[in-house]
Amino acid sequence: MANHVVNIITIRFSSDKRDTVNNIIHTLREKEFIHSLYENGEDTYSWYSENVGAKWARLNDEPECDDTEAYINIESAWSEVTGFVKHLCSLIGECEISHSYMDEMPNFGGTRRYVNGEMVAENHIDDMWSVIEKESNRLIAEQNLSFDSEYDLNDWRWDWMWDFAYEQAELNE
């Protein structure tokens, strides 16, 4: 079962959307609650599940914004915050949003790209562990690696797998 999920949301926008995006970022910084961006947002399990896509979600870092890009880092429970990303699309209108997400174990991960509210690209890996195990076994054989114990093997795999998992979750365009 998935636990915490890291969601990295990058918003690219034109100068005519700058005020809209700045207001979103300002609201998130000031209120610190994702549901504050919704007209009738509630801080409840059922509301978050239905509207955000996860049973809870919170800012992981303070959102950032410059003239043409904004960054939001959200930690959520059990699933990615697809509903929240779609809500951002509806608030902003014309923009490009990239949403990368990775489960902490990592059981699953992926990236979706939206242009003007429409998803135009997706790479979702439902069983990241199978991909990691297959590639790590290939590397072990190819590089003739050996480990003194199962613990050492798992320690090596845990250190190695993160860059690989994030690379696998990227869009292949």
Secondary structure as UniProt FT lines:
FT   STRAND          4..12
FT   HELIX           15..17
FT   HELIX           18..31
FT   HELIX           34..37
FT   TURN            39..40
FT   HELIX           45..51
FT   STRAND          57..59
FT   STRAND          64..65
FT   STRAND          69..77
FT   HELIX           82..92
FT   STRAND          96..103
FT   STRAND          109..115
FT   TURN            116..117
FT   STRAND          118..125
FT   HELIX           128..142
FT   TURN            143..144
FT   HELIX           150..169
//
